[in-house]
Amino acid sequence: MSFEPRHRACRRALALLADFYRANPCRMARVHLLAASAVTLGRFWGVSEPFARLGAAVMPVDERGQPRTREWASYARACEEHLPWEVRDERWIEAHIQDVARAREEGHEAAFLEEAQAHAHEPLWRLLVQHVEMTLGARLFDQPALAGAVPGETAMAHGLALSLSRMLSACWSLLRHYAFATVRALCMPRERDDAGLVGERRAAWLLLGSFFTAWTAASVYRRGVKAVHRGQRALPSDVWPLLASALGPEVARVDPRVRRFYANPGAWSTRASVAFSSLPARMMAWVATRLFGQGLFEQGPCTFPGRFRTFRRADGSMHFVRELYCDGVLRRFDSDFIVRGGRLHEVFVEQGLDLELDVRVLEDGGIRLRGGTLRWHGLRLPPFGRGVEFRIHPASDDSERVDIIGTLGGGSVPETALGRIHYEAWLPSEAGVG
């Protein structure tokens, strides 16, 4: 394929990409659209066939505009369901990392670098190499992310930081090339638009629009930096003997479903309903959410979808993340569960809080977790933690389901509690649930 057909293919790919991201937006999509618009204006696909194959391999859609892979279909569903931006970015990162790994396995990057070596003396080819080094070449942690050793957001945060560093230190000639191409496209007479292809002027406007909105990816960077010490992503088969360590022989009285749940909550699906007793109680929840960066203040008659996630810290402890999708906003509780001296502790690492939990077995085989001593960086605080209680009950039938009912300020009596959250959890294999 010669220069012109490859360049037309690039313009067609950009049109499909823009349409896909218009219907399925996220913050990382703006970064991808910025890079794709720049490549189109630079006419780089036309210069090198391996470069064109490499670019096509990381496109989210096929020639019909449909998601190319199962991961991209999952990303599109997240957008259609109006899930929070954090979830969309996470699925985008997962799909894109898979694409990059696949492109490398198929030899597209190696083929381009080999061809570029033969043209090392040509300035235009040096620009192509700079683009690859600034984008795919900055992705040094993709393989650990695929293995679950580091979060995908952390791998992407490192890649974004390295890309920006290389762009500002060694890629000024590439940036000038893109700037001149953009100005040329905006100043040239309006051309006739071919059906299904992005013209030069539209590509320039896409680049400018993406340039002024791509800064929102900074939130992805911050999220990745915060998650760097989150630990290894747990598999459904991973287990923690939390209840056995905290209860000793009493664990035999606990229903097997409750034991399985606390062995690894991340293997279970969930949804939750939330209710506050009064407007002041909800305002207190709003203040706490803003102050600590955790919790929620939304409520409603419907249940909120969500998920449980577990990670294994370097010391082997469980890092437990509870996420709820509250009308397009992500709310979460993020803590470690650790057993010290036969006592179960919930530790909020970022806030420096350590809440000792009193664990008791209930008559139906469930358990009760009641907050006890609360410490902040080792300093004992007033007994705020005693108002927190969670009761975990097995389902009344034989299904693999548990109900987790949490109350604040009123023990287990809903009428006196300031707030109440009810998680329904089930194993994904359980038919007819969720």
C-alpha positions as CSV (number, residue, x, y, z in Angstrom):
1,M,0.0,0.0,0.0
2,S,1.4,3.4,-1.0
3,F,1.4,6.7,0.8
4,E,-2.0,8.0,-0.3
5,P,-4.1,4.9,0.6
6,R,-2.4,4.7,4.0
7,H,-3.1,8.4,4.7
8,R,-6.7,7.9,3.7
9,A,-6.9,4.9,6.0
10,C,-5.6,7.2,8.8
11,R,-8.3,9.8,8.1
12,R,-10.9,7.1,8.1
13,A,-9.6,5.7,11.4
14,L,-9.7,9.2,13.0
15,A,-13.3,9.6,11.9
16,L,-14.3,6.3,13.5
17,L,-12.3,7.2,16.6
18,A,-13.9,10.6,17.0
19,D,-17.4,9.1,16.6
20,F,-16.7,6.3,19.1
21,Y,-15.3,8.7,21.7
22,R,-18.2,11.1,21.2
23,A,-20.6,8.4,22.1
24,N,-18.3,6.8,24.7
25,P,-16.3,9.6,26.5
26,C,-13.8,9.3,29.2
27,R,-10.8,11.4,30.3
28,M,-8.2,9.1,28.7
29,A,-10.1,9.2,25.4
30,R,-9.2,12.9,25.1
31,V,-5.5,12.0,25.3
32,H,-5.9,9.3,22.6
33,L,-7.8,11.6,20.4
34,L,-5.1,14.3,20.8
35,A,-2.4,11.8,19.7
36,A,-4.5,10.4,16.8
37,S,-5.2,13.9,15.5
38,A,-1.6,14.9,15.6
39,V,-0.6,11.7,13.7
40,T,-3.2,12.4,11.0
41,L,-2.0,16.0,10.6
42,G,1.6,14.8,10.4
43,R,0.6,12.2,7.8
44,F,2.7,9.6,9.5
45,W,0.7,6.6,8.5
46,G,1.5,7.4,4.9
47,V,5.2,7.5,5.6
48,S,5.6,4.0,7.1
49,E,3.5,0.9,6.7
50,P,4.7,-0.7,10.0
51,F,3.8,2.6,11.7
52,A,0.3,2.5,10.2
53,R,-0.1,-1.1,11.4
54,L,1.0,-0.1,14.8
55,G,-1.5,2.7,15.0
56,A,-4.3,0.6,13.7
57,A,-3.5,-2.0,16.3
58,V,-4.3,0.4,19.2
59,M,-7.6,1.7,17.7
60,P,-10.6,0.8,19.9
61,V,-13.0,0.1,16.9
62,D,-12.9,-1.9,13.7
63,E,-13.8,-0.7,10.1
64,R,-17.5,-0.7,11.0
65,G,-17.0,1.4,14.1
66,Q,-17.7,-1.5,16.5
67,P,-15.5,-2.3,19.5
68,R,-12.6,-4.5,18.4
69,T,-12.1,-6.5,21.5
70,R,-14.0,-7.8,24.6
71,E,-12.3,-5.1,26.7
72,W,-13.4,-2.3,24.4
73,A,-16.9,-3.7,24.5
74,S,-16.8,-3.6,28.3
75,Y,-15.6,0.0,28.1
76,A,-18.5,0.9,25.8
77,R,-21.0,-0.7,28.2
78,A,-19.6,1.3,31.1
79,C,-20.3,4.5,29.1
80,E,-23.7,3.4,28.0
81,E,-24.6,2.6,31.7
82,H,-23.3,6.0,32.7
83,L,-20.9,4.5,35.2
84,P,-18.5,6.9,37.0
85,W,-15.6,8.5,35.1
86,E,-13.1,6.6,37.2
87,V,-14.6,3.2,36.1
88,R,-14.6,4.3,32.5
89,D,-11.0,5.4,32.7
90,E,-10.1,2.1,34.3
91,R,-11.7,0.1,31.6
92,W,-10.1,2.3,28.9
93,I,-6.7,1.7,30.4
94,E,-7.3,-2.1,30.6
95,A,-8.4,-2.3,27.0
96,H,-5.6,0.0,25.7
97,I,-2.9,-1.9,27.7
98,Q,-4.1,-5.1,26.2
99,D,-3.9,-3.6,22.7
100,V,-0.4,-2.3,23.2
101,A,0.8,-5.7,24.5
102,R,-0.9,-7.5,21.6
103,A,0.7,-5.1,19.1
104,R,4.2,-5.7,20.6
105,E,3.6,-9.5,20.5
106,E,2.7,-9.4,16.9
107,G,5.9,-7.5,16.1
108,H,4.4,-4.2,14.9
109,E,6.6,-2.0,17.1
110,A,9.8,-4.0,16.3
111,A,9.1,-3.9,12.6
112,F,8.7,-0.1,12.7
113,L,11.9,0.4,14.7
114,E,13.8,-1.9,12.3
115,E,12.5,0.1,9.3
116,A,13.2,3.4,11.0
117,Q,16.8,2.3,11.6
118,A,17.3,2.1,7.9
119,H,16.1,5.7,7.6
120,A,17.9,7.1,10.6
121,H,19.4,9.9,8.6
122,E,16.0,11.3,7.4
123,P,14.5,14.1,9.6
124,L,10.9,13.0,9.0
125,W,11.6,9.4,10.1
126,R,13.3,10.8,13.3
127,L,10.0,12.5,14.0
128,L,8.1,9.2,13.7
129,V,10.6,7.6,16.1
130,Q,10.1,10.5,18.6
131,H,6.3,10.0,18.5
132,V,6.7,6.3,19.3
133,E,9.2,7.0,22.0
134,M,6.9,9.6,23.5
135,T,3.8,7.4,23.5
136,L,4.3,3.6,23.4
137,G,8.0,3.9,24.4
138,A,7.0,5.5,27.7
139,R,4.8,2.5,28.7
140,L,7.3,0.6,30.9
141,F,4.9,-0.9,33.4
142,D,2.2,-2.4,31.1
143,Q,3.3,-6.0,31.7
144,P,3.3,-5.7,35.6
145,A,-0.2,-4.1,35.2
146,L,-1.4,-7.0,33.0
147,A,-0.1,-9.4,35.7
148,G,-2.0,-7.5,38.4
149,A,1.3,-6.5,40.2
150,V,0.6,-2.8,39.9
151,P,-2.7,-1.0,39.2
152,G,-3.4,-0.1,35.6
153,E,-3.9,3.6,36.7
154,T,-0.4,3.5,38.2
155,A,1.1,2.1,35.0
156,M,-0.7,4.8,33.0
157,A,0.4,7.5,35.5
158,H,4.0,6.6,35.0
159,G,3.6,6.5,31.2
160,L,1.9,10.0,31.3
161,A,4.7,11.4,33.4
162,L,7.4,9.9,31.2
163,S,5.7,11.1,28.0
164,L,5.4,14.6,29.3
165,S,9.1,14.6,30.4
166,R,10.3,13.4,27.0
167,M,8.0,15.8,25.2
168,L,9.4,18.8,27.0
169,S,13.0,17.7,26.9
170,A,13.7,16.0,23.6
171,C,10.7,16.3,21.3
172,W,10.6,20.0,20.5
173,S,11.1,19.3,16.8
174,L,8.1,16.9,16.8
175,L,5.9,19.5,18.6
176,R,6.9,22.2,16.1
177,H,6.0,19.8,13.2
178,Y,2.5,19.3,14.8
179,A,2.1,23.0,15.4
180,F,3.0,24.0,11.8
181,A,0.7,21.2,10.5
182,T,-2.2,22.5,12.6
183,V,-1.7,26.1,11.5
184,R,-1.4,25.0,7.9
185,A,-4.7,23.1,8.1
186,L,-6.5,26.0,9.7
187,C,-5.2,28.6,7.2
188,M,-5.6,26.6,4.0
189,P,-8.8,27.0,1.9
190,R,-11.7,24.8,3.0
191,E,-11.5,21.4,1.2
192,R,-14.3,19.2,0.1
193,D,-15.0,16.6,2.8
194,D,-14.9,13.0,1.7
195,A,-17.6,10.8,3.2
196,G,-16.3,8.9,6.2
197,L,-12.9,10.7,6.2
198,V,-11.6,13.5,8.5
199,G,-10.3,16.5,6.5
200,E,-7.3,18.5,7.5
201,R,-9.2,21.3,9.0
202,R,-11.4,19.1,11.1
203,A,-8.3,17.2,12.3
204,A,-6.8,20.5,13.4
205,W,-10.0,21.4,15.3
206,L,-10.0,17.9,16.9
207,L,-6.4,18.4,17.9
208,L,-7.0,21.8,19.5
209,G,-10.2,20.6,21.3
210,S,-8.4,17.6,22.7
211,F,-5.4,19.7,23.6
212,F,-7.5,22.0,25.8
213,T,-9.4,19.0,27.4
214,A,-6.7,16.4,27.8
215,W,-5.5,18.1,31.0
216,T,-8.4,16.3,32.8
217,A,-6.3,13.1,32.5
218,A,-4.3,14.6,35.5
219,S,-7.0,13.1,37.7
220,V,-6.0,9.7,36.3
221,Y,-2.4,10.4,37.1
222,R,-3.3,11.4,40.7
223,R,-5.4,8.3,41.1
224,G,-2.5,6.1,39.8
225,V,0.0,7.7,42.2
226,K,-2.3,7.1,45.2
227,A,-2.8,3.5,44.2
228,V,0.9,2.7,43.8
229,H,1.1,0.8,47.1
230,R,-2.3,-0.8,46.9
231,G,-0.8,-4.3,46.5
232,Q,-1.2,-7.3,44.2
233,R,-4.7,-7.7,42.7
234,A,-6.3,-10.7,44.4
235,L,-7.6,-13.6,42.4
236,P,-11.0,-15.2,43.3
237,S,-9.1,-18.2,44.6
238,D,-7.1,-16.1,47.1
239,V,-8.1,-16.4,50.7
240,W,-7.4,-14.7,54.1
241,P,-8.1,-16.5,57.4
242,L,-9.5,-13.4,59.0
243,L,-12.4,-14.9,60.9
244,A,-10.4,-17.9,62.0
245,S,-7.7,-15.7,63.4
246,A,-10.1,-13.4,65.2
247,L,-12.6,-15.9,66.5
248,G,-10.5,-19.0,67.1
249,P,-12.6,-22.2,67.8
250,E,-15.8,-20.0,67.6
251,V,-15.4,-19.8,63.8
252,A,-17.0,-23.3,63.6
253,R,-20.3,-21.6,64.5
254,V,-20.1,-19.2,61.5
255,D,-22.1,-20.1,58.4
256,P,-19.8,-21.3,55.7
257,R,-21.1,-18.6,53.3
258,V,-20.1,-15.9,55.7
259,R,-16.7,-17.5,56.2
260,R,-16.2,-17.7,52.4
261,F,-17.2,-14.1,52.0
262,Y,-14.7,-12.8,54.5
263,A,-12.0,-15.0,53.1
264,N,-12.1,-12.9,50.0
265,P,-14.9,-10.4,49.5
266,G,-13.4,-9.4,46.1
267,A,-14.8,-12.6,44.6
268,W,-18.4,-11.5,45.3
269,S,-20.7,-9.2,43.4
270,T,-22.6,-6.5,45.2
271,R,-25.2,-3.7,45.2
272,A,-26.3,-1.5,48.1
273,S,-29.1,0.7,49.4
274,V,-28.4,3.7,51.6
275,A,-30.7,5.6,54.0
276,F,-30.2,8.5,56.4
277,S,-32.5,9.2,59.3
278,S,-32.6,13.0,58.8
279,L,-31.2,15.9,56.8
280,P,-28.6,16.8,59.5
281,A,-27.4,13.2,59.4
282,R,-27.0,13.4,55.6
283,M,-25.2,16.7,56.0
284,M,-22.8,15.1,58.5
285,A,-22.1,12.3,55.9
286,W,-21.5,15.0,53.3
287,V,-18.9,16.7,55.5
288,A,-17.2,13.4,56.3
289,T,-17.0,12.4,52.7
290,R,-15.4,15.8,51.7
291,L,-13.1,15.7,54.7
292,F,-11.8,12.2,54.4
293,G,-12.2,11.4,50.7
294,Q,-14.2,8.3,51.6
295,G,-17.8,7.4,52.3
296,L,-21.1,8.6,50.7
297,F,-24.0,10.8,51.3
298,E,-26.3,9.8,48.4
299,Q,-29.5,7.9,49.2
300,G,-32.6,6.8,47.4
301,P,-35.3,4.2,47.0
302,C,-33.2,2.2,44.5
303,T,-30.1,0.2,45.0
304,F,-26.7,1.4,43.8
305,P,-24.6,-1.0,41.7
306,G,-21.1,-1.5,42.9
307,R,-18.2,-3.9,43.4
308,F,-15.9,-5.3,46.1
309,R,-12.2,-5.4,45.3
310,T,-9.4,-7.0,47.3
311,F,-5.6,-6.6,47.0
312,R,-2.7,-8.3,48.8
313,R,-0.4,-5.9,50.5
314,A,3.4,-6.5,50.7
315,D,2.9,-7.8,54.3
316,G,0.2,-10.2,53.2
317,S,-2.7,-8.3,54.7
318,M,-6.0,-7.7,52.9
319,H,-6.7,-4.3,51.3
320,F,-10.4,-4.1,50.8
321,V,-12.1,-1.6,48.5
322,R,-15.9,-1.1,48.5
323,E,-17.1,0.9,45.5
324,L,-20.6,2.2,44.8
325,Y,-21.8,3.9,41.6
326,C,-24.1,6.6,42.9
327,D,-25.9,8.2,40.0
328,G,-22.7,8.4,37.9
329,V,-20.4,9.3,40.9
330,L,-17.9,6.9,42.4
331,R,-18.1,6.5,46.2
332,R,-15.7,4.2,48.0
333,F,-14.5,2.9,51.4
334,D,-10.9,1.9,51.3
335,S,-9.2,0.1,54.2
336,D,-7.0,-2.8,55.3
337,F,-8.2,-5.6,57.5
338,I,-5.5,-6.9,59.9
339,V,-5.5,-9.3,62.8
340,R,-3.2,-8.2,65.7
341,G,-3.1,-10.3,68.9
342,G,-6.3,-12.1,68.0
343,R,-8.2,-8.8,67.5
344,L,-9.5,-7.7,64.1
345,H,-8.5,-4.1,63.1
346,E,-9.8,-2.0,60.2
347,V,-7.0,0.4,59.2
348,F,-7.6,3.5,57.0
349,V,-4.0,4.0,55.8
350,E,-4.4,7.4,54.1
351,Q,-6.2,8.9,57.1
352,G,-4.0,7.3,59.7
353,L,-7.0,5.8,61.5
354,D,-7.0,2.4,63.2
355,L,-10.4,1.0,64.4
356,E,-10.4,-2.1,66.6
357,L,-13.4,-4.3,65.8
358,D,-15.2,-6.6,68.3
359,V,-16.3,-9.7,66.4
360,R,-19.2,-11.8,67.7
361,V,-21.0,-14.8,66.2
362,L,-24.8,-14.4,65.7
363,E,-27.4,-17.1,66.2
364,D,-28.1,-17.5,62.5
365,G,-24.4,-18.2,61.8
366,G,-23.7,-14.6,60.8
367,I,-21.3,-12.2,62.6
368,R,-21.4,-8.8,64.2
369,L,-18.5,-6.3,63.8
370,R,-18.8,-3.5,66.3
371,G,-16.3,-0.6,66.4
372,G,-14.2,-0.2,69.5
373,T,-11.0,1.7,70.2
374,L,-10.2,4.3,67.5
375,R,-6.7,5.6,67.1
376,W,-5.3,8.3,64.9
377,H,-1.5,7.8,64.2
378,G,-1.4,5.8,67.5
379,L,-3.3,8.5,69.5
380,R,-6.4,7.2,71.2
381,L,-9.5,9.1,70.3
382,P,-12.9,9.5,72.0
383,P,-15.2,6.5,71.4
384,F,-16.5,7.6,68.0
385,G,-15.9,4.1,66.6
386,R,-18.4,2.5,69.0
387,G,-21.2,3.9,66.9
388,V,-20.2,1.8,63.9
389,E,-21.7,-1.7,63.6
390,F,-21.9,-4.2,60.7
391,R,-24.0,-7.4,60.8
392,I,-23.4,-10.0,58.2
393,H,-26.2,-12.5,57.7
394,P,-26.3,-15.6,55.5
395,A,-29.3,-15.8,53.1
396,S,-32.3,-17.6,54.5
397,D,-32.2,-20.1,51.6
398,D,-29.3,-22.2,50.4
399,S,-28.1,-19.6,47.8
400,E,-24.5,-18.2,48.0
401,R,-25.7,-14.8,49.2
402,V,-25.0,-12.7,52.3
403,D,-26.5,-9.5,53.6
404,I,-24.2,-6.9,55.1
405,I,-26.1,-4.3,57.2
406,G,-24.1,-1.4,58.5
407,T,-25.4,1.2,60.9
408,L,-24.0,4.4,62.4
409,G,-24.9,5.9,65.7
410,G,-27.7,3.6,66.7
411,G,-26.5,0.1,66.9
412,S,-28.5,-2.5,65.0
413,V,-31.9,-0.6,65.5
414,P,-32.7,1.1,62.2
415,E,-35.1,3.6,63.8
416,T,-32.4,5.1,66.0
417,A,-29.4,4.9,63.6
418,L,-28.2,8.1,61.9
419,G,-27.5,6.2,58.8
420,R,-27.9,2.7,57.4
421,I,-26.3,0.9,54.4
422,H,-27.4,-2.5,53.2
423,Y,-25.1,-4.5,50.9
424,E,-26.4,-7.5,49.1
425,A,-23.5,-9.8,48.1
426,W,-23.5,-12.9,46.0
427,L,-21.1,-15.1,44.1
428,P,-21.3,-14.3,40.3
429,S,-22.0,-18.0,39.5
430,E,-25.3,-17.7,41.5
431,A,-28.1,-17.8,39.0
432,G,-31.0,-15.3,39.2
433,V,-29.2,-12.8,41.4
434,G,-28.2,-9.3,40.5
